[in-house]
Amino acid sequence: MVLKAELHCHIEGAAAPELVLKQARKYGADMSAFISDGAFVWDDFTSFLAAYDASATLFRTPEDYATLAEHYLSSIAREGAIYAEFFTSPDHAVHAGLTPQAYTEGLAAGMERAKAKTGIESRMIVTGVRHFGVESVERAARFAAKCGHPLVTGFGMAGEERFGDLADYVRAFEIAREAGLGITIHAGELEGWESVQQALDHVRPTRIGHGVRAIENPDLVRRIADEGVVLECCPGSNVALKVFASYADHPFPKLKAAGCRVTLNSDDPPYFHTSLGGEYDTARKHFGMNDKDLAQVTRTALEAAFVDKKTRAELMTRLGKA
């Protein structure tokens, strides 16, 4: 089995249908409109968000979040994952009635339990939500910078790419960068290549979430390759959300061939009927990648991971022995 690593997954979006139904029973909620025959049901971006939000409201305590983190990390460890990062959202915490700190500590407890059971190493990336506005994103950045939890090692921004002027969000990223956190940002998913260029110009991230629409501009592809920016590619998500019509149309192979540093990730896996292992299988089946190619994808992810040198070296050693 090829060892794997993940850099791009939203923890609320990683809740498997069976876990969501268990939470629904706990809180007396009816999820029949969103889950059928053990799978999430949606047919466009609006209904996807409705199912996502309904499920997320069923995680309300630190222990709920510990269970979610443990469940998800254990599941990908069974698929061969040795490392994972996931996005957390202080805004979700507040919506759930928790402080961001209690939410983070709950997730950390689940991460520690998963590591004890499976050996998987993991970290958290605190994210601001772009369409919640500049103040909200800066508040998330200040939390990330000051929370002091050793498993919080990155900061990013997700949400509606078409909202607001990216230049207005620069201060949030500077707050995080000054605190020594790794920087990533969603761009080039639902919006075109311009959003990727703006992210590079204004935010100067080491990684870009998705970034695949860069393929629309050859000069930008060359810039990404030359600067060594890592793309957190999520093919299953892109096809499910119709960013690309099919895997045959997906630019992952072209980006890789152009010298871009690409990784494979699951985004919101159960909603897109995928998993981290499924993404590696997709790359094998549709992109013509072999075990050596896939191991290099994992190596790229570990090189780009928001971890200390000692942890990275240990992970690289595990990969090298596989």
BELSULKA-V914217 format. One record per backbone hydrogen bond with DSSP energy under -1.0 kcal/mol. NH is the residue of the N-H (numbers start at 1). CO is the residue of the C=O. Records with the same first field share a line. If there is no record, write none. Layout:
NH->CO / CO
//
This chain:
4->80
6->83
10->267
11->87
14->11
20->16
21->17
22->18
23->19
24->20
25->21
26->22
27->23
29->24
34->31
35->31
36->39
39->36
41->34
48->44
49->45
50->46
51->47
52->48
53->49
54->50
55->51
56->52
57->53
58->55
59->56
65->61
66->62
67->63
68->64
69->65
70->66
71->67
72->68
73->69
74->70
75->71
76->72
77->73
78->74
80->77
81->76
82->4
84->121
85->6
86->123
87->9
88->125
93->89
94->90
95->91
96->92
97->94
98->93
103->99
104->100
105->101
106->102
107->103
108->104
109->105
110->106
111->107
112->108
113->109
114->110
115->111
116->112
117->113
118->114
119->115
121->82
123->84
124->151
125->86
126->154
127->88
128->156
130->158
132->129
133->130
137->133
138->134
139->135
140->136
141->137
142->138
143->139
144->140
145->141
146->142
147->143
152->149
153->124
154->124
155->182
156->126
158->128
163->160
168->165
169->166
170->167
173->169
174->170
175->171
176->172
177->173
178->174
180->177
181->176
182->153
184->155
186->157
187->209
195->192
197->193
198->194
199->195
200->196
201->197
202->198
203->199
204->199
206->183
207->183
208->230
209->185
210->232
211->187 / 209
213->188
214->211
215->212
216->213
217->214
221->217
222->218
223->219
224->220
225->221
226->222
227->223
229->224
230->206
231->261
232->208
233->231 / 263
238->234
239->235
240->236
241->237
242->239
243->238
244->238
255->251
256->252
257->253
258->254
259->256
260->255
263->231
265->233
267->8
268->266
271->268
272->268
274->269
279->275
280->276
281->277
282->278
283->279
284->280
285->281
286->282
289->283
294->290
295->291
296->292
297->293
298->294
299->295
300->296
301->297
302->298
303->299
304->300
307->305
312->308
313->309
314->310
315->311
316->312
317->313
318->314
319->315
320->316
321->317
322->319
//
